[in-house]
Amino acid sequence: MTVFVDLSISLDGYIGGPDAGPANPLGDGGTRLHEWVFNLETWRSSQGLPGGDTGPDNDVVNEIKGRAGANVMGRRMFDEGEANWPAEAPFHAPVFVLTHSPRDPWPRLGGTTFHFVTGTVEDAIEQAKAAAGGKDVQVNGGADMVRQALRSGLVDEIQLHVAPITLGKGTRLFDGLEDLRLVPDRVIASADVTHLRYRVRSTP
Ligand SMILES: NC(=O)c1ccc[n+]([C@@H]2O[C@H](COP(=O)([O-])OP(=O)(O)OC[C@H]3O[C@@H](n4cnc5c(N)ncnc54)[C@H](OP(=O)(O)O)[C@@H]3O)[C@@H](O)[C@H]2O)c1
């Protein structure tokens, strides 16, 4: 079982723009991080749309789809999603939300149930592992959650989809992680995005 992180990131290290929140998911300009996805065949078919691009970017997204048997996320990412995901939330698996605010589980259509974990990051990841049915666990975000997961030493793999843009301000991913060491594992480049995959060697 692999615990993995998979995020879109700007060239200058942001995973979201400024002023992010439920009314402004991904923050100002943040949807530009995901522009490489919107014309892909796999994304279009998930929206009920015909056609779309096939090729390496589409293959990378298909690799991730259905890989996770359970997910972990921070409360701010959840808050954005709660306001914006459709009734059939896009995870189709249990999601463990790390928060200081206890809340009853929230089942959604299509097999997603959000469980609210008020313990440590280790508790959230261990609960996800136990619920994943032998599949992998995805640490979905946001930045605070991913940094804590990396510090816990429980993350095995990171994939970053590097969008060829800068945001200049917003939510930075790696701030404060002073000695993260990664082993390059794979690079896939297209005209729209560069997919960098790493194994985690040691964590700060
Ligand atoms: N580019 C991408 O691919 C991508 C992917 C995912 C998310 N994002 C973006 O990332 C942004 C959110 O990231 P973020 O760093 O601001 O927040 P986050 O990691 O999503 O959530 C942080 C919150 O989680 C709770 N939390 C964290 N550690 C905890 C602990 N040890 N115990 C209890 N609760 C804990 C706290 O909420 P409380 O104390 O209030 O409960 C904290 O404020 C969003 O704008 C989202 O759109 C981008």
The ligand as an SDF file (V2000), in Angstrom:
LIG
                    3D

 48 52  0  0  0  0  0  0  0  0999 V2000
   -3.4380   22.5590   -6.5440 N   0  0  0  0  0  0  0  0  0  0  0  0
   -3.9720   21.4580   -6.0620 C   0  0  0  0  0  0  0  0  0  0  0  0
   -3.8620   20.3870   -6.6680 O   0  0  0  0  0  0  0  0  0  0  0  0
   -4.7380   21.5210   -4.7560 C   0  0  0  0  0  0  0  0  0  0  0  0
   -5.1680   20.3260   -4.1750 C   0  0  0  0  0  0  0  0  0  0  0  0
   -5.8140   20.3870   -2.9540 C   0  0  0  0  0  0  0  0  0  0  0  0
   -6.0490   21.6320   -2.3350 C   0  0  0  0  0  0  0  0  0  0  0  0
   -5.6160   22.7550   -2.9370 N   0  0  0  0  0  0  0  0  0  0  0  0
   -5.8430   24.0610   -2.3030 C   0  0  0  0  0  0  0  0  0  0  0  0
   -5.2170   24.1090   -1.0270 O   0  0  0  0  0  0  0  0  0  0  0  0
   -5.8830   25.1170   -0.2420 C   0  0  0  0  0  0  0  0  0  0  0  0
   -6.0740   24.6170    1.1820 C   0  0  0  0  0  0  0  0  0  0  0  0
   -4.8080   24.3520    1.7570 O   0  0  0  0  0  0  0  0  0  0  0  0
   -4.4510   24.9260    3.2140 P   0  0  0  0  0  0  0  0  0  0  0  0
   -3.0150   24.6600    3.4330 O   0  0  0  0  0  0  0  0  0  0  0  0
   -4.9390   26.3270    3.2990 O   0  0  0  0  0  0  0  0  0  0  0  0
   -5.4140   24.1110    4.1890 O   0  0  0  0  0  0  0  0  0  0  0  0
   -5.6920   22.5300    4.4050 P   0  0  0  0  0  0  0  0  0  0  0  0
   -4.4020   21.7810    4.5200 O   0  0  0  0  0  0  0  0  0  0  0  0
   -6.6920   22.0620    3.3990 O   0  0  0  0  0  0  0  0  0  0  0  0
   -6.4700   22.5610    5.7990 O   0  0  0  0  0  0  0  0  0  0  0  0
   -5.8610   23.0920    6.9510 C   0  0  0  0  0  0  0  0  0  0  0  0
   -6.8450   22.9350    8.1130 C   0  0  0  0  0  0  0  0  0  0  0  0
   -6.9540   21.5610    8.4790 O   0  0  0  0  0  0  0  0  0  0  0  0
   -7.1330   21.4670    9.8920 C   0  0  0  0  0  0  0  0  0  0  0  0
   -5.9450   20.7850   10.4480 N   0  0  0  0  0  0  0  0  0  0  0  0
   -4.7080   20.7370    9.9300 C   0  0  0  0  0  0  0  0  0  0  0  0
   -3.8770   20.0340   10.7420 N   0  0  0  0  0  0  0  0  0  0  0  0
   -4.6260   19.6240   11.7890 C   0  0  0  0  0  0  0  0  0  0  0  0
   -4.3450   18.8500   12.9340 C   0  0  0  0  0  0  0  0  0  0  0  0
   -3.1140   18.3460   13.1430 N   0  0  0  0  0  0  0  0  0  0  0  0
   -5.3320   18.6110   13.8070 N   0  0  0  0  0  0  0  0  0  0  0  0
   -6.5810   19.0910   13.5710 C   0  0  0  0  0  0  0  0  0  0  0  0
   -6.9140   19.8280   12.4750 N   0  0  0  0  0  0  0  0  0  0  0  0
   -5.9470   20.1050   11.6090 C   0  0  0  0  0  0  0  0  0  0  0  0
   -7.2160   22.8920   10.4330 C   0  0  0  0  0  0  0  0  0  0  0  0
   -8.5710   23.2830   10.3590 O   0  0  0  0  0  0  0  0  0  0  0  0
   -9.4800   23.6120   11.6710 P   0  0  0  0  0  0  0  0  0  0  0  0
   -8.5590   23.8500   12.8400 O   0  0  0  0  0  0  0  0  0  0  0  0
  -10.2320   24.8290   11.3020 O   0  0  0  0  0  0  0  0  0  0  0  0
  -10.3710   22.4410   11.8300 O   0  0  0  0  0  0  0  0  0  0  0  0
   -6.4230   23.6630    9.3760 C   0  0  0  0  0  0  0  0  0  0  0  0
   -6.7950   25.0190    9.3290 O   0  0  0  0  0  0  0  0  0  0  0  0
   -7.2330   25.3410   -0.9030 C   0  0  0  0  0  0  0  0  0  0  0  0
   -7.2720   26.6410   -1.4430 O   0  0  0  0  0  0  0  0  0  0  0  0
   -7.3150   24.3020   -1.9880 C   0  0  0  0  0  0  0  0  0  0  0  0
   -8.0000   24.7390   -3.1360 O   0  0  0  0  0  0  0  0  0  0  0  0
   -4.9520   22.7280   -4.1260 C   0  0  0  0  0  0  0  0  0  0  0  0
  1  2  1  0
  2  3  2  0
  2  4  1  0
  4  5  1  0
  4 48  2  0
  5  6  2  0
  6  7  1  0
  7  8  2  0
  8  9  1  0
  8 48  1  0
  9 10  1  0
  9 46  1  0
 10 11  1  0
 11 12  1  0
 11 44  1  0
 12 13  1  0
 13 14  1  0
 14 15  2  0
 14 16  1  0
 14 17  1  0
 17 18  1  0
 18 19  2  0
 18 20  1  0
 18 21  1  0
 21 22  1  0
 22 23  1  0
 23 24  1  0
 23 42  1  0
 24 25  1  0
 25 26  1  0
 25 36  1  0
 26 27  1  0
 26 35  1  0
 27 28  2  0
 28 29  1  0
 29 30  1  0
 29 35  2  0
 30 31  1  0
 30 32  2  0
 32 33  1  0
 33 34  2  0
 34 35  1  0
 36 37  1  0
 36 42  1  0
 37 38  1  0
 38 39  2  0
 38 40  1  0
 38 41  1  0
 42 43  1  0
 44 45  1  0
 44 46  1  0
 46 47  1  0
M  CHG  2   8   1  16  -1
M  END
$$$$
